[in-house]
Amino acid sequence: MPILTSNERLGTEIAGKYRLDRILGRGGMGVVFAGVHRWTDRRVAVKLLNPEHVQNRDTVRRFLREAKAATKLEHRNVVDVLDMGRDEDETVYLVLELLEGYSLAELLAARGALPPSLALDVLRPMMDALALAHEHGIVHRDLKPDNIYVSRDGDGMMVPKLLDFGIAKIAETEGSAATHTGALVGTPRYMSPEQVDASVDVGPAADIWSIGVVLFECLAGRPPFEQPTAPSLFVAIMSTEPPALNEVAPDVPAAIAACVDRALSRAPSDRWPSMRAFLVALDAAALEAGVTTQDRRPLPAIAAAEDSGEELGFAPTTPADPEASTGDEALAEPAPTPVAQARSPMVAVGVALVAVLAVGAVLFFGDGEPTTPTAPAAGGGPAPIATPVHAEPPPTETPLTPHAPEVEAMAPVEEAPSEPAASPDPEPESTPRRRPVRETRARSDAPPDVAEPPAEEVATPLTRQW
């Protein structure tokens, strides 16, 4: 039976029960459709692996890893995986809940730096979900604003969702052999030093670094490292200290800034001993600074999407296969921000290592132009809007001595109609702060004492993408 193209699949069914109504997004590895369950009428997102990858066992394994990791975590703030399998024509599919809202990347693009209360209301649930993941031996390894979705529930209240466990490390099932020696795993701007140093095992401390980068970006309006290419980012991450948050954003309360700064310690053992300890310390810092957080707040308005009443479908924001990444493309316009030089005796070694990585990255990435996802809206019913394309390259698993990959041609973006942007809704009145409540049905361990000495670096082998 011939495998249909994505456009030919519109209006057809997968597994005899999921009707594919419209395309939400495309990438080098697959396509995401908005669909409906044939019998229950539940609206879902259906992710299909591209036909050329179906016979690649490693790629299929990565694709299905997302389902395995997410289903191990019963947490309100982790996107639900509803089904998975292989259709009669060998198409590999993944069915997820269909979300309404926008990515954190879109929120930052629309509003710039966020008030500390809003930043914490978005990221505290992510940290709680990650703490649970770490307790189950799962390291996400690709935390970034594109993988944090600011959705809304039926009452219009904000519900942040953690997406894309496609390159998650599941310790007890994969072991050290799952990671290729000399492979880079993650999205360059948010990668920890140990992720850049691909010879080092990556554990939960890498997620602590990455969520620290996201917090820094939310509070300062820019990430700590802004080098324009992947190789230059790798050099900076390995050989320089990130700026202190208060140097870039002096209005951020000092206690909160200190929590973020510790998360961005280059040595894993100098960071918070666990994600749970980081969350507890951040809550204490917010209380000290008089920053209140809310378990429920209305979804903040963002540009025309809220004005038009359009449905915002869950769509992948990483447009291309890592094997088709063009890492030499511009990641963002660099900002002339002074960065303190590291004083560690390992700097020379780190720079030498990164020089090798950079050469390998240049050989691998090439000079291709960045690709963009598409999100054409079909008629009938509210149309989803495409997730804006940010200059961030997709997650990479970059061999140090790779071959030049073929890059899949991408269809041009068809923008959804929009109305003039409205001013964001004013922040709601702060409500008395409550202690965080674990929104999970999994085992809950008591949080570690914040004052305990940092735990030793966790060395969990890694794997890779989608």
C-alpha positions as CSV (number, residue, x, y, z in Angstrom):
1,M,0.0,0.0,0.0
2,P,1.5,3.4,-1.0
3,I,2.2,5.9,1.7
4,L,0.3,9.1,1.2
5,T,1.8,12.6,1.3
6,S,0.7,14.9,4.1
7,N,-1.6,16.8,1.8
8,E,-3.1,13.6,0.5
9,R,-3.8,12.6,4.1
10,L,-6.2,15.5,4.7
11,G,-9.7,14.0,5.3
12,T,-8.4,10.5,5.7
13,E,-8.1,8.4,8.9
14,I,-5.1,7.0,10.8
15,A,-5.6,3.6,12.5
16,G,-9.2,3.6,11.4
17,K,-10.2,6.1,14.1
18,Y,-8.4,9.5,13.8
19,R,-9.6,11.8,11.0
20,L,-7.0,14.2,9.9
21,D,-8.6,17.6,9.4
22,R,-5.8,20.1,8.9
23,I,-2.0,20.5,9.1
24,L,-0.7,22.3,12.2
25,G,3.0,22.2,11.3
26,R,5.7,20.4,9.4
27,G,9.3,19.4,10.3
28,G,12.1,17.4,8.9
29,M,11.0,14.3,10.9
30,G,7.2,14.6,10.6
31,V,3.9,16.4,10.3
32,V,1.4,17.4,13.0
33,F,-2.3,17.4,12.1
34,A,-5.4,18.6,14.0
35,G,-7.7,15.6,14.0
36,V,-10.9,14.2,15.6
37,H,-11.5,10.7,17.1
38,R,-14.0,9.0,14.9
39,W,-16.2,7.7,17.7
40,T,-15.7,10.0,20.6
41,D,-15.4,13.3,18.6
42,R,-12.5,14.3,20.8
43,R,-10.2,16.8,19.1
44,V,-6.6,15.7,19.1
45,A,-3.2,16.4,17.6
46,V,-1.8,13.6,15.5
47,K,2.0,13.5,14.8
48,L,3.1,11.3,11.9
49,L,6.6,10.3,11.2
50,N,7.7,11.2,7.6
51,P,7.8,8.2,5.2
52,E,11.5,8.4,4.6
53,H,12.2,7.8,8.3
54,V,9.8,4.8,8.9
55,Q,12.5,2.2,8.2
56,N,15.1,4.0,10.3
57,R,15.0,2.1,13.6
58,D,16.9,4.8,15.6
59,T,14.6,7.6,14.3
60,V,11.4,5.5,15.1
61,R,12.8,4.9,18.6
62,R,13.3,8.6,19.2
63,F,9.9,9.4,17.8
64,L,8.2,6.9,20.2
65,R,10.4,7.9,23.1
66,E,8.2,11.0,23.5
67,A,5.2,8.8,24.2
68,K,7.1,6.6,26.6
69,A,8.5,9.4,28.7
70,A,5.3,11.4,28.8
71,T,3.2,8.4,29.8
72,K,5.5,7.7,32.7
73,L,4.5,11.0,34.2
74,E,0.9,11.7,35.4
75,H,1.2,15.4,35.8
76,R,-1.3,18.1,34.9
77,N,1.5,20.2,33.3
78,V,2.9,17.5,30.9
79,V,1.2,17.2,27.6
80,D,-0.9,14.0,27.5
81,V,0.0,11.3,25.0
82,L,-3.2,9.5,24.2
83,D,-2.2,6.8,21.7
84,M,0.6,5.6,19.5
85,G,1.2,2.9,16.9
86,R,1.9,1.9,13.4
87,D,-0.8,2.0,10.7
88,E,-1.4,-0.7,8.1
89,D,0.6,1.3,5.6
90,E,3.5,1.3,8.1
91,T,3.0,5.0,9.1
92,V,4.2,5.6,12.6
93,Y,1.9,7.9,14.6
94,L,1.6,9.6,18.0
95,V,-1.7,11.1,19.3
96,L,-1.6,13.9,21.8
97,E,-4.0,16.3,23.4
98,L,-4.8,19.3,21.3
99,L,-3.9,22.5,23.2
100,E,-5.2,26.0,22.9
101,G,-2.8,28.9,23.6
102,Y,0.7,29.7,22.5
103,S,4.3,28.9,23.3
104,L,6.4,30.7,25.8
105,A,8.6,31.8,22.9
106,E,5.6,33.6,21.4
107,L,4.7,35.2,24.7
108,L,8.3,36.5,25.0
109,A,8.3,37.7,21.4
110,A,5.1,39.6,22.0
111,R,5.8,41.1,25.5
112,G,9.6,41.0,26.1
113,A,10.7,40.6,29.7
114,L,7.9,39.3,31.9
115,P,6.9,40.5,35.4
116,P,8.5,38.1,37.9
117,S,5.0,37.0,39.1
118,L,4.0,35.9,35.5
119,A,7.4,34.3,34.8
120,L,7.1,32.2,38.0
121,D,3.5,31.3,37.3
122,V,4.6,29.9,33.9
123,L,7.8,28.2,35.0
124,R,7.0,26.9,38.6
125,P,4.7,24.2,37.2
126,M,7.4,23.2,34.6
127,M,9.9,22.8,37.4
128,D,7.5,20.7,39.4
129,A,6.9,18.5,36.4
130,L,10.6,18.2,35.8
131,A,11.3,17.3,39.5
132,L,8.8,14.5,39.0
133,A,10.5,13.4,35.8
134,H,13.9,13.4,37.5
135,E,12.5,11.2,40.3
136,H,11.5,8.7,37.6
137,G,14.9,8.7,36.0
138,I,13.9,11.0,33.0
139,V,16.0,13.9,31.9
140,H,14.3,16.2,29.3
141,R,17.5,17.7,27.8
142,D,15.7,20.1,25.4
143,L,14.1,22.7,27.7
144,K,13.5,26.0,25.9
145,P,10.6,28.5,25.4
146,D,9.4,26.6,22.3
147,N,8.9,23.5,24.4
148,I,6.8,25.2,27.1
149,Y,3.2,25.8,25.9
150,V,1.0,28.4,27.7
151,S,-2.4,26.8,27.2
152,R,-5.8,27.5,28.6
153,D,-8.4,25.3,30.2
154,G,-12.1,25.4,29.6
155,D,-12.5,28.3,32.0
156,G,-9.9,30.4,30.2
157,M,-7.3,29.9,33.0
158,M,-3.6,29.5,32.2
159,V,-2.2,25.9,32.2
160,P,1.4,25.7,31.2
161,K,2.4,22.4,29.5
162,L,5.8,20.8,29.1
163,L,6.2,19.5,25.5
164,D,8.5,17.3,23.5
165,F,10.2,14.5,25.4
166,G,11.6,13.3,22.1
167,I,15.2,13.5,23.1
168,A,14.6,12.7,26.8
169,K,16.9,10.3,28.6
170,I,15.1,7.4,30.3
171,A,17.8,6.0,32.5
172,E,16.6,2.6,33.4
173,T,15.6,1.6,29.9
174,E,18.3,3.0,27.7
175,G,21.6,2.9,29.6
176,S,24.8,4.5,28.5
177,A,24.8,2.8,25.1
178,A,21.9,4.9,24.0
179,T,24.1,7.9,23.5
180,H,26.6,8.0,20.7
181,T,30.0,9.2,21.9
182,G,30.7,12.6,20.5
183,A,27.1,13.6,19.9
184,L,25.6,16.9,20.9
185,V,22.1,16.7,22.2
186,G,19.8,19.7,22.7
187,T,19.2,23.2,21.4
188,P,22.5,25.2,21.4
189,R,21.3,28.4,23.2
190,Y,19.9,26.4,26.1
191,M,22.5,23.6,26.3
192,S,24.5,23.1,29.5
193,P,28.3,23.0,29.4
194,E,28.2,19.2,29.9
195,Q,25.8,18.9,26.9
196,V,28.3,20.8,24.8
197,D,31.1,18.6,26.1
198,A,29.5,15.5,24.5
199,S,31.9,13.1,26.1
200,V,30.4,13.8,29.5
201,D,27.3,12.0,30.7
202,V,24.3,14.3,31.2
203,G,22.0,14.2,34.2
204,P,19.3,16.2,35.9
205,A,21.7,19.1,36.5
206,A,21.5,19.8,32.7
207,D,17.8,20.5,33.0
208,I,18.5,22.8,36.0
209,W,20.9,24.8,33.8
210,S,18.4,24.9,30.9
211,I,15.4,26.0,33.1
212,G,17.8,28.6,34.6
213,V,18.5,29.9,31.0
214,V,14.7,30.1,30.4
215,L,14.1,31.9,33.7
216,F,16.9,34.4,32.8
217,E,15.4,35.0,29.4
218,C,11.9,35.5,30.9
219,L,13.1,38.0,33.5
220,A,15.7,39.9,31.4
221,G,14.1,39.7,28.0
222,R,17.2,38.1,26.5
223,P,19.1,34.8,27.1
224,P,22.5,34.9,28.9
225,F,24.4,33.9,25.7
226,E,23.5,35.6,22.4
227,Q,26.3,34.5,20.1
228,P,25.1,34.4,16.4
229,T,26.2,30.8,15.5
230,A,26.1,27.4,17.1
231,P,30.0,27.1,17.2
232,S,30.4,30.5,18.8
233,L,27.7,29.6,21.3
234,F,29.5,26.4,22.2
235,V,32.7,28.3,22.8
236,A,31.0,30.8,25.0
237,I,29.1,28.2,27.0
238,M,32.3,26.2,27.6
239,S,34.7,29.1,28.3
240,T,32.9,32.0,29.8
241,E,30.6,32.6,32.8
242,P,27.1,33.8,32.1
243,P,26.4,37.3,33.3
244,A,24.7,37.8,36.6
245,L,21.0,38.3,36.1
246,N,21.0,41.6,38.1
247,E,23.7,43.0,35.8
248,V,21.4,42.6,32.8
249,A,18.1,43.1,34.7
250,P,18.7,45.2,37.8
251,D,15.0,45.5,38.6
252,V,14.6,41.7,39.2
253,P,14.5,41.1,43.0
254,A,18.0,40.1,44.2
255,A,16.8,37.0,46.0
256,I,15.2,35.6,42.8
257,A,18.2,36.6,40.7
258,A,20.5,34.8,43.1
259,C,18.5,31.6,42.6
260,V,18.8,31.9,38.8
261,D,22.5,32.7,39.0
262,R,23.2,29.5,41.0
263,A,21.3,27.4,38.4
264,L,23.7,28.8,35.8
265,S,26.9,27.7,37.6
266,R,29.1,26.0,35.0
267,A,30.0,23.1,37.2
268,P,27.0,20.8,37.7
269,S,27.9,20.3,41.4
270,D,27.7,24.0,42.0
271,R,24.1,24.2,40.9
272,W,21.0,23.4,42.9
273,P,21.2,19.8,44.2
274,S,17.9,19.0,42.6
275,M,15.1,20.6,40.6
276,R,12.9,20.3,43.7
277,A,15.5,22.2,45.8
278,F,15.6,24.9,43.1
279,L,11.8,25.2,43.2
280,V,11.7,25.4,47.0
281,A,14.4,28.1,47.0
282,L,12.7,30.1,44.3
283,D,9.4,30.1,46.2
284,A,11.3,31.3,49.3
285,A,13.0,34.0,47.3
286,A,9.7,35.1,45.9
287,L,8.2,35.3,49.4
288,E,11.2,37.3,50.6
289,A,10.8,39.7,47.6
290,G,7.1,40.1,48.0
291,V,6.4,38.5,44.6
292,T,3.1,36.6,44.8
293,T,2.3,33.6,42.6
294,Q,-1.0,32.2,41.6
295,D,-2.1,28.7,41.0
296,R,-4.8,30.0,38.7
297,R,-4.7,33.1,36.6
298,P,-6.3,34.1,33.3
299,L,-4.4,33.3,30.1
300,P,-2.5,36.5,29.3
301,A,-3.5,38.1,26.0
302,I,-1.0,37.9,23.2
303,A,-1.3,39.8,19.8
304,A,-4.1,39.1,17.4
305,A,-4.7,35.5,18.5
306,E,-6.7,36.5,21.6
307,D,-8.5,39.3,19.7
308,S,-9.8,37.2,16.9
309,G,-10.9,34.3,19.0
310,E,-9.0,31.9,16.9
311,E,-8.2,28.5,18.2
312,L,-4.5,28.1,18.8
313,G,-3.6,24.5,17.9
314,F,-0.6,22.6,19.3
315,A,2.0,22.6,16.7
316,P,5.7,21.7,16.7
317,T,7.9,24.7,16.9
318,T,11.1,22.9,16.0
319,P,10.8,22.9,12.2
320,A,13.4,20.6,10.9
321,D,15.1,17.3,11.6
322,P,18.3,17.7,13.6
323,E,20.1,15.9,10.9
324,A,19.0,18.7,8.6
325,S,20.0,21.5,10.9
326,T,21.9,24.5,9.6
327,G,23.8,25.4,12.8
328,D,25.8,28.2,11.1
329,E,22.7,30.1,10.5
330,A,22.1,33.2,12.7
331,L,20.4,32.3,16.0
332,A,19.6,35.9,16.9
333,E,21.1,39.3,16.6
334,P,23.9,39.4,19.1
335,A,23.7,42.0,21.8
336,P,26.9,43.7,23.0
337,T,26.7,42.6,26.6
338,P,29.9,42.1,28.5
339,V,30.4,38.6,29.8
340,A,32.8,37.9,32.6
341,Q,35.6,35.6,31.7
342,A,35.7,32.3,33.5
343,R,38.6,31.9,35.9
344,S,38.6,28.2,36.0
345,P,41.9,26.4,35.1
346,M,39.8,24.2,32.8
347,V,39.2,27.1,30.4
348,A,42.1,26.3,28.2
349,V,41.0,22.7,28.0
350,G,37.4,23.7,27.4
351,V,38.3,26.1,24.6
352,A,40.4,23.4,22.9
353,L,37.6,21.0,23.1
354,V,35.1,23.5,21.8
355,A,37.4,24.3,18.9
356,V,37.1,20.7,17.9
357,L,33.4,20.7,18.4
358,A,33.1,23.9,16.4
359,V,35.0,22.5,13.5
360,G,32.8,19.4,13.6
361,A,29.7,21.6,13.8
362,V,30.7,23.7,10.8
363,L,31.4,20.6,8.8
364,F,28.1,19.1,9.8
365,F,25.9,22.2,9.6
366,G,27.0,23.6,6.3
367,D,25.8,26.9,5.1
368,G,22.2,26.1,4.3
369,E,19.4,28.5,4.8
370,P,17.1,27.9,7.8
371,T,13.8,26.2,7.0
372,T,10.4,27.1,8.4
373,P,7.4,25.1,9.3
374,T,4.0,25.6,7.6
375,A,0.6,25.7,9.2
376,P,-2.0,26.1,6.4
377,A,-5.5,26.6,7.7
378,A,-8.2,24.4,6.2
379,G,-11.8,25.7,5.9
380,G,-14.5,24.8,8.2
381,G,-14.2,25.5,11.9
382,P,-11.7,27.8,13.6
383,A,-8.3,27.8,12.0
384,P,-5.1,27.3,14.0
385,I,-2.3,29.9,13.7
386,A,1.1,28.8,12.9
387,T,3.7,29.0,15.7
388,P,6.0,31.9,14.7
389,V,9.4,30.8,13.5
390,H,12.2,31.9,15.8
391,A,15.8,32.2,14.8
392,E,16.7,29.3,17.2
393,P,18.1,26.2,15.4
394,P,16.4,22.9,16.2
395,P,17.7,20.5,18.7
396,T,20.9,18.9,17.5
397,E,22.6,15.6,17.8
398,T,25.8,16.5,16.0
399,P,28.4,13.8,15.4
400,L,31.9,15.3,15.5
401,T,32.8,13.6,12.2
402,P,29.6,13.6,10.3
403,H,28.6,13.3,6.7
404,A,26.7,16.1,5.0
405,P,22.9,15.4,5.4
406,E,20.3,16.0,2.9
407,V,17.9,18.8,3.9
408,E,14.2,18.3,3.3
409,A,12.6,21.1,1.4
410,M,10.0,22.9,3.3
411,A,6.8,24.4,2.0
412,P,6.4,28.1,2.4
413,V,4.6,29.5,5.4
414,E,1.0,30.4,4.9
415,E,0.1,32.8,7.6
416,A,-3.3,32.8,9.2
417,P,-5.3,36.0,9.0
418,S,-4.7,38.3,11.9
419,E,-6.2,41.4,13.3
420,P,-4.3,44.4,14.8
421,A,-2.6,43.5,18.0
422,A,-4.2,44.6,21.2
423,S,-2.4,45.7,24.3
424,P,-1.8,42.8,26.6
425,D,-4.4,42.4,29.4
426,P,-3.2,44.0,32.6
427,E,-1.9,41.7,35.2
428,P,-4.6,40.5,37.5
429,E,-4.5,41.5,41.1
430,S,-2.1,39.4,43.1
431,T,-3.6,37.0,45.4
432,P,-2.1,35.7,48.6
433,R,0.6,33.3,47.8
434,R,0.1,29.6,48.5
435,R,2.7,27.0,48.9
436,P,3.1,24.9,45.7
437,V,0.8,22.0,45.4
438,R,2.0,19.0,43.5
439,E,-0.4,18.5,40.7
440,T,0.5,14.8,40.1
441,R,-0.8,11.4,40.9
442,A,2.7,9.9,41.1
443,R,4.7,9.3,44.2
444,S,5.7,12.6,46.0
445,D,8.9,12.7,47.9
446,A,9.5,15.5,50.5
447,P,11.5,18.3,49.0
448,P,15.1,18.5,50.1
449,D,16.2,21.1,52.6
450,V,17.3,24.1,50.6
451,A,20.3,24.6,52.9
452,E,21.6,21.1,52.2
453,P,25.0,21.0,50.5
454,P,24.8,20.5,46.7
455,A,24.6,16.9,45.7
456,E,27.3,15.4,43.6
457,E,26.9,15.7,39.8
458,V,24.4,13.3,38.5
459,A,25.9,11.4,35.6
460,T,23.0,10.0,33.5
461,P,23.9,8.9,29.9
462,L,22.0,10.7,27.2
463,T,20.2,10.1,23.9
464,R,18.5,12.3,21.4
465,Q,15.7,14.0,19.6
466,W,12.2,14.7,18.6
